[in-house]
Amino acid sequence: MAARLLGVLQREQRQGGAAGVAERVGLPRLLRAHGLADGIAEGRLPADAPSVHTYLWRTTQGRLAIDNPAYRW
């Protein structure tokens, strides 16, 4: 268990900055472009819109690359 934790911490150190930047850049872009929460609530932006899906998928892939790189999607 300690070896796995060490691996996660090392990957976080190497890759975490880029993943964090991608998250911090991508979400505001969605919010500005679509007013994400309001757009979904008001029906202007479907929850399954390609831009929402793309952001969530990329964010998930970035986190998995750090937390569990052996995971295959």
C-alpha positions as CSV (number, residue, x, y, z in Angstrom):
1,M,0.0,0.0,0.0
2,A,2.8,2.4,0.8
3,A,4.4,1.7,-2.6
4,R,1.2,2.6,-4.4
5,L,0.8,5.8,-2.4
6,L,4.4,6.7,-3.2
7,G,3.6,6.1,-6.9
8,V,0.5,8.4,-6.8
9,L,2.5,11.1,-5.0
10,Q,5.3,10.9,-7.6
11,R,2.9,11.1,-10.5
12,E,1.0,14.0,-8.8
13,Q,4.3,15.8,-8.6
14,R,5.2,15.2,-12.2
15,Q,1.8,15.5,-13.8
16,G,-0.4,17.3,-11.3
17,G,0.5,20.8,-12.4
18,A,-0.6,20.2,-16.0
19,A,-3.8,18.4,-15.0
20,G,-4.7,21.2,-12.6
21,V,-4.1,23.9,-15.2
22,A,-6.3,22.0,-17.7
23,E,-9.1,21.8,-15.2
24,R,-8.8,25.5,-14.2
25,V,-8.7,26.6,-17.8
26,G,-11.4,24.3,-19.2
27,L,-14.1,24.9,-16.6
28,P,-14.1,28.7,-16.8
29,R,-14.2,28.4,-20.6
30,L,-17.4,26.3,-20.3
31,L,-18.9,28.6,-17.8
32,R,-18.3,31.7,-20.0
33,A,-19.4,30.0,-23.1
34,H,-22.5,28.4,-21.8
35,G,-23.2,29.5,-18.2
36,L,-22.8,25.8,-17.4
37,A,-25.1,25.4,-14.3
38,D,-27.7,27.9,-15.4
39,G,-27.6,26.6,-19.0
40,I,-28.2,23.0,-17.9
41,A,-30.9,24.0,-15.3
42,E,-32.7,26.2,-17.9
43,G,-32.4,23.7,-20.7
44,R,-30.2,25.9,-22.9
45,L,-27.2,23.5,-22.5
46,P,-28.0,19.8,-22.4
47,A,-26.0,17.9,-19.8
48,D,-24.9,15.6,-22.6
49,A,-23.6,18.5,-24.8
50,P,-20.3,17.7,-26.5
51,S,-18.5,20.5,-24.7
52,V,-19.6,19.3,-21.3
53,H,-18.7,15.7,-22.2
54,T,-15.3,16.7,-23.6
55,Y,-14.4,18.7,-20.5
56,L,-15.5,16.0,-18.0
57,W,-13.8,13.3,-20.0
58,R,-10.4,15.1,-20.3
59,T,-10.6,16.0,-16.6
60,T,-11.3,12.4,-15.6
61,Q,-8.5,11.1,-17.9
62,G,-6.0,13.6,-16.3
63,R,-6.9,12.5,-12.8
64,L,-6.8,8.8,-13.7
65,A,-3.4,9.2,-15.3
66,I,-2.2,10.4,-11.9
67,D,-4.3,8.3,-9.5
68,N,-4.5,5.0,-11.3
69,P,-2.4,5.0,-14.5
70,A,-3.1,1.3,-15.1
71,Y,-6.8,2.0,-15.5
72,R,-7.9,1.5,-19.2
73,W,-11.0,3.1,-20.6
